[in-house]
Amino acid sequence: MKNLHPRDVPVVRDLPEIGRVIFSHSYVEWRLGLIIYDILHVTKILSRLVPRDPRAMDQFDLICDLVSLKNVKTGVDLIRLRKSLLSATTQRDLLAHGTWLRDPKTNAFLLRLVRGSWKPVRIKKPQTKRSIKTRSPKYGIDECRSLSQLINGIILTVDELYSDTLGQPAPSRQKLH
């Protein structure tokens, strides 16, 4: 497919599968934060004062350091979990920050990816270079569901890691809603 200009194709705004992916990824980030606070024995009140919401990979790297420093015993394969988390985070970012289009000929979903940089005005002429990838990849419900399954697997593993840090059974062994 050639370059499609956004004015040439309709933008899709109703994408429930993507909402599921975004929520599930946010849940993983929240759980990673809980692990950090529990390992450091930070109370709920103090956790509100601690700077929050670093990227998931930064949180995970901190957890790995803390697991090593605090000699936490875990059966979780941290290297495998890191690779899965990196893959899920990368895909989630593409979904969350891309623009969804529908090919008028095939009716397939297309993910229009924008990359580039924007710099604040410091000189008379602002730099706002943005580029659009030449081809919009097909991305459908099956790809979203696959990513959702990957994130659900990460949630189960993160819950197991969480239980290892507390020495309690994993909450994921209960039914997730």
C-alpha positions as CSV (number, residue, x, y, z in Angstrom):
1,M,0.0,0.0,0.0
2,K,1.3,3.4,-0.9
3,N,1.5,6.4,1.5
4,L,-2.0,7.2,2.7
5,H,-2.6,10.7,3.8
6,P,-4.8,10.9,6.9
7,R,-7.3,12.9,4.9
8,D,-7.7,10.1,2.4
9,V,-8.8,7.4,4.9
10,P,-11.2,7.4,7.8
11,V,-9.6,7.3,11.3
12,V,-11.0,4.6,13.5
13,R,-11.9,5.7,17.0
14,D,-13.8,2.7,18.5
15,L,-11.2,0.1,19.3
16,P,-12.1,-1.9,22.4
17,E,-9.3,-4.4,22.1
18,I,-6.7,-1.6,22.3
19,G,-8.4,-0.3,25.5
20,R,-7.9,-3.8,27.0
21,V,-4.2,-3.8,26.1
22,I,-3.7,-0.3,27.5
23,F,-5.5,-1.2,30.8
24,S,-3.6,-4.5,31.2
25,H,-0.3,-2.7,30.7
26,S,-1.2,-0.1,33.2
27,Y,-2.0,-2.9,35.6
28,V,1.4,-4.4,35.1
29,E,3.1,-1.0,35.9
30,W,1.0,-0.7,39.0
31,R,1.9,-4.2,40.2
32,L,5.6,-3.5,39.6
33,G,5.3,-0.4,41.7
34,L,3.8,-2.4,44.5
35,I,6.7,-4.8,44.4
36,I,9.2,-2.0,44.8
37,Y,7.3,-0.5,47.7
38,D,6.9,-3.8,49.5
39,I,10.6,-4.7,49.1
40,L,11.6,-1.3,50.4
41,H,8.9,-1.5,53.2
42,V,7.4,1.8,52.0
43,T,4.0,2.5,53.6
44,K,0.9,3.6,51.6
45,I,1.3,7.1,53.0
46,L,5.0,7.3,52.1
47,S,4.3,5.9,48.6
48,R,2.2,8.9,47.8
49,L,5.3,11.1,48.5
50,V,7.7,9.0,46.5
51,P,8.1,10.1,42.9
52,R,6.0,7.6,40.9
53,D,5.2,6.3,37.5
54,P,8.6,5.5,36.0
55,R,8.5,3.4,32.8
56,A,7.8,-0.2,33.3
57,M,11.3,-1.3,32.2
58,D,12.9,1.1,34.7
59,Q,10.6,-0.3,37.5
60,F,11.6,-3.8,36.5
61,D,15.3,-3.0,36.5
62,L,14.9,-1.5,40.0
63,I,13.1,-4.7,41.1
64,C,15.9,-6.9,39.8
65,D,18.4,-4.8,41.7
66,L,16.4,-4.9,44.9
67,V,15.8,-8.7,44.5
68,S,19.6,-9.1,44.3
69,L,20.4,-6.7,47.1
70,K,17.7,-8.0,49.5
71,N,18.5,-11.7,48.6
72,V,14.9,-12.4,47.7
73,K,14.4,-16.0,46.6
74,T,12.2,-16.3,43.5
75,G,11.4,-19.0,41.0
76,V,10.6,-16.4,38.3
77,D,12.9,-16.3,35.3
78,L,13.8,-12.6,35.4
79,I,15.6,-12.6,32.1
80,R,12.6,-14.1,30.3
81,L,10.2,-11.8,32.1
82,R,12.3,-8.8,31.1
83,K,12.2,-9.8,27.4
84,S,8.5,-10.3,27.5
85,L,8.0,-7.0,29.3
86,L,10.2,-5.2,26.8
87,S,8.2,-6.7,23.9
88,A,4.8,-5.9,25.4
89,T,5.8,-2.4,26.3
90,T,7.2,-1.7,22.8
91,Q,4.0,-3.0,21.2
92,R,1.8,-1.2,23.6
93,D,3.6,2.1,22.9
94,L,3.0,1.6,19.2
95,L,-0.7,0.9,19.8
96,A,-1.1,3.8,22.2
97,H,0.7,6.4,20.1
98,G,-0.2,5.4,16.6
99,T,-3.2,6.5,14.6
100,W,-5.6,3.9,13.5
101,L,-6.9,3.9,9.9
102,R,-9.1,1.7,7.9
103,D,-8.0,0.9,4.3
104,P,-10.9,1.9,2.1
105,K,-10.3,-0.9,-0.4
106,T,-9.7,-3.9,1.9
107,N,-11.3,-2.6,5.1
108,A,-8.2,-3.8,7.0
109,F,-7.0,-1.9,10.1
110,L,-3.8,0.0,9.5
111,L,-1.6,1.5,12.2
112,R,-0.1,4.8,11.1
113,L,3.2,5.3,13.0
114,V,4.6,8.8,13.5
115,R,8.1,9.3,14.7
116,G,10.3,12.3,15.1
117,S,11.0,15.0,17.5
118,W,9.5,18.3,18.7
119,K,11.7,20.8,20.4
120,P,10.3,23.7,22.4
121,V,10.7,27.2,21.0
122,R,14.1,28.6,22.0
123,I,15.0,30.3,18.8
124,K,12.9,32.3,16.4
125,K,12.3,29.2,14.2
126,P,10.9,26.1,16.0
127,Q,12.0,22.7,14.9
128,T,9.0,20.5,14.5
129,K,10.3,17.7,12.2
130,R,7.8,14.8,12.1
131,S,7.8,12.0,9.7
132,I,5.4,9.2,8.9
133,K,6.6,5.8,8.0
134,T,6.1,5.1,4.4
135,R,3.9,2.0,4.9
136,S,1.2,1.5,7.4
137,P,1.4,-2.0,8.7
138,K,-1.8,-4.1,8.9
139,Y,-2.7,-4.6,12.5
140,G,-5.9,-6.4,13.4
141,I,-7.9,-7.8,16.2
142,D,-5.8,-11.0,16.2
143,E,-2.6,-9.0,16.8
144,C,-4.3,-7.1,19.6
145,R,-5.5,-10.3,21.2
146,S,-2.0,-11.8,20.9
147,L,-0.5,-8.8,22.7
148,S,-3.3,-9.0,25.3
149,Q,-2.4,-12.6,26.0
150,L,1.3,-11.7,26.3
151,I,0.4,-9.0,28.9
152,N,-1.9,-11.4,30.8
153,G,1.0,-13.9,31.0
154,I,3.2,-11.1,32.3
155,I,0.6,-10.3,34.9
156,L,0.6,-13.9,36.1
157,T,4.4,-13.9,36.3
158,V,4.6,-10.5,38.0
159,D,2.0,-11.7,40.6
160,E,4.2,-14.7,41.2
161,L,7.2,-12.4,41.7
162,Y,5.1,-10.2,44.0
163,S,4.2,-13.3,46.1
164,D,7.8,-14.3,46.3
165,T,8.8,-10.9,47.7
166,L,6.1,-11.2,50.4
167,G,6.4,-14.9,51.0
168,Q,2.6,-15.4,50.3
169,P,0.6,-17.2,47.6
170,A,0.3,-15.3,44.3
171,P,-2.9,-13.3,44.0
172,S,-3.1,-14.4,40.3
173,R,-3.9,-17.9,41.5
174,Q,-7.4,-16.5,42.2
175,K,-9.7,-15.7,39.3
176,L,-8.8,-12.4,37.5
177,H,-11.6,-10.3,36.3
